[in-house]
Amino acid sequence: MTDQKFEWSRRLFLDRMLSVTAGAGIAAAAPWAAEAAAATLALPAPKPGDRVRLAVVGTGDRGRTLIRNIQKTRNCTVAAVCDDYAPNLAKARDIAGAGVPAFADHRRMIEAGGFDALVIATPLDLHARHAADGFDAGLHVWCEKAMARTIADCGAMIANAQRHGKVLQIGHQRMFHPTYLNALKRAKAGEIGTITQIRASWHRNNRWRRVVPADATDRQINWRLYRDRSAGLMTELATHQLQVANWFLGGVPTRVMGSGSICFWKDGREVYDHVALVYEFSGGRKVIYTSLLNNARYGCEEQIQGSKGTIEPELGRIYQEVPPKQLQLQRMHQDIARGHKRTVPIGGATWFPELPVTTPGESLGWSEYDETMLQFEGFGEAVRAGRPLPGLLAQAYYASVASLLGEQAMDRGEAMKWPTDLVAVQMSGE
């Protein structure tokens, strides 16, 4: 895509963002998106020397994707890269450019300075430590989801940001996705009625285990499979969809129960390869979540179910609820009472009116512009303003708490209530 076409695509994306976030209901539910889009449209593109300088620590697959997105932004630039695994660092240098300083130790990178904020894409158990080092050095912090390995560390990250007066932003790109924002807008408008249940899943059919090179260890490459480093499916996948569930239901769970097992891949891993949970919300509403690693038929999806319809934002579709067809047996009784006669089908589909609805529904729209990039444009403006995008951190915090609480429920085999001692964090910018 040429620069001119890319800028045009970007402007269409931002215009659409402002359109879908217009109105009191959606503006209150996603204030960060409206502010990020408005700020990046209203302000002139800064000169190269005035861009917000970001240092990226952790340059594996995800870290390198972040670097590519940062390079496309209008207000940020990659000022340094860091990784303690040399092959990953070399790949990052190829993307960032030979003139970008590279480090094997994030502390040495911080000491060298020359940047405004730290971007953290390291294994989960390192997030809190790296964030603390960044705040102590007077830096703002952007961190990949999930926030941290424990609920206590998630809270500590927020407390550190508040104490130092710095921006902390967590990478939940669905909160900037125009399809999800349009879905939320239509749900807020009552198009699917009262939402009582959300079904979400992330199913894959692979080992989730990578080949370990001769110069690395399994804990280094396959850190997601070790309990002290990750909660596996819950923190690496479920966090995304639990954020969506909290968002659409307008709150947090009251409690969660679930079952987890190493059901299929019995290869020495420590984290579950199969999880099933029920999150209860006020008013009896529920979120049913499953994730497994040996069947990909249903993949990644959310089904937001209301009394008048269903929204599937991952697939970009909205479905109106179709009134149930009259059972043939009931119809036959009515005919007999009226003295009418007609052919009655036996054994056909009319005897099974509860089959899934297969209508195509209506599109919620798509975008060719990457919402991950808008996250960084929003972060850049937040750093320049010295204040976070409103409401964003609370959403990420509660999603991480929900995922880790689900892990506890599965480990203990009992329902876990929502914690009452969480760190206070603003839901809006006011």
Secondary structure, DSSP 4 states (H G I P E B T S, - for coil): --HHHHHHHHHHHHHHHHHHT-SHHHHHH-HHHHHHHHHHHHSPPPPGGGSEEEEEE--SHHHHHHHHHHHH-SSEEEEEEE-SSHHHHHHHHHHH-TTS-EES-HHHHHHH---SEEEE-S-GGGHHHHHHHHHHTT-EEEEESS--SSHHHHHHHHHHHHHHT--EEEE-GGGG-HHHHHHHHHHHTTTT-SEEEEEEEEE-BS---PPPPTTS-HHHHSGGGSTTT--THIIIIIHHHHHHHHHHHTS--SEEEEEEE--S--SS--S-SEEEEEEE-GGG-EEEEEEESB--SS-EEEEEEESSEEEETTTTEEEEPPPPPPPHHHHHHHHHHHT-------SSGGG-TTSPP----EE----SS-HHHHHHHHHHHHHHHTSPPTTHHHHHHHHHHHHHHHHHHHHHTS-EEPPS-PPP--SS--
